[in-house]
Amino acid sequence: MNNIKKAALGVLIGGFAFGFSAFTTIKRTNIVLYYKTDMTYPLPSDPRGYFYYSGDRCESSGSMCSAQWEIGSNSKPVFDGTPLPELGKFFISGSATTGHFE
């Protein structure tokens, strides 16, 4: 009987852990690739100088071309040249690509 209680307790704790993690996991569903067109602000995580373009606009030489940004509840851009939203955006670490915008 003691082993059955331990097994039941283990299943209960596992169920709580799984249920809790389902509510704390952040799902990033609004991630958009923006191109760094203004190199006055060269840091990849600096939101200034980023614009949306639909096609691949990176060329091989250069230090910074594009990065992904989580734009939250902002609507996804449709038109080329749309700037990165002012509010509600987060840089996706490790998403920056080298090259230059063309």
Secondary structure, DSSP 8 states (H G I E B T S, - for coil): -HHHHHHHHHHHHHHHHHHHHHHH------EEEEEE--TTS--TT--TTEEE-SS--EESSSB--EEEEE-TTS----STTEE--SSS-EE-TT--B-BEE-
